[in-house]
Amino acid sequence: MQRNRLYRAGVLEAEDFDPADISERIGEPDVVVWLDLESPDERELALLAEEFSLNALAVEDAAHEHQRPKVDHYSDHIFMSLYGVHLDVDTGELHTS
């Protein structure tokens, strides 16, 4: 699952647009693109690496399960690798994805 948003000068301008358009949009002044992926496949990761010009090691980390959540700071972007967490209130079990 994927969701994305584009903010210009802090105001939401677009959401859920084609991720192939990201590279055209991020070069514009005062633009921030937020992209949220859940269980991306290799094709989605390759597209994002190209669109964002991501570091190959960061993409490799994102492709492998059981990586520690982390934040990597690069000169022109921040790369966060996180887990989603869900509490099953009936069983008390905590599920991550």
JONOR-V280008 format. One record per residue. SS is DSSP state (hx for helix, st for strand, lp for the rest). OMEGA is omega in radians with two decimals (* if undefined). BURIAL is # if it has 24 or more other C-alpha atoms within 12 Angstrom, else .. Layout:
BEGIN
SS_OMEGA_BURIAL, SS_OMEGA_BURIAL
END
This chain:
BEGIN
lp_-3.12_., st_2.99_., st_3.06_., st_3.11_#, st_3.07_#, st_3.09_#, st_3.04_., st_-3.10_., lp_3.09_., lp_-3.11_., st_3.11_., st_-3.11_., st_-3.11_., st_3.04_., st_3.14_., lp_3.09_., lp_-3.13_., lp_-3.12_., hx_3.08_#, hx_3.12_., hx_-3.04_., hx_-3.06_#, hx_3.10_., hx_-3.05_., hx_-3.02_#, hx_3.11_#, lp_-3.11_., lp_-3.13_., lp_3.04_., lp_-3.11_., st_3.00_., st_3.10_#, st_3.06_#, st_3.13_#, st_-3.11_#, st_-3.13_#, st_3.03_#, lp_3.13_., lp_-3.13_., lp_3.06_., lp_-3.08_., hx_3.14_., hx_3.13_., hx_3.13_#, hx_3.12_#, hx_3.11_., hx_-3.13_., hx_3.10_#, hx_3.13_#, hx_-3.07_., hx_-3.10_., hx_-3.05_#, lp_-3.06_#, lp_3.06_#, lp_-3.08_#, hx_3.13_., hx_3.10_., hx_3.13_#, hx_3.11_#, hx_3.09_., hx_-3.12_., hx_-3.09_#, hx_-3.09_#, lp_3.10_., lp_3.05_., lp_2.99_., lp_3.07_., lp_3.01_., lp_-3.11_., st_3.07_., st_3.08_., st_3.12_., st_3.07_., lp_-3.05_., lp_-3.08_., lp_3.09_., lp_3.04_., st_-3.14_., st_3.14_#, st_3.05_., st_-3.00_#, lp_3.02_., lp_2.96_., lp_-3.11_., st_3.12_., st_3.09_., st_3.02_., st_-3.04_., lp_3.12_., lp_-3.09_., lp_-3.06_., lp_-3.14_., st_3.10_., st_-3.11_., st_3.10_., st_3.06_., lp_*_.
END
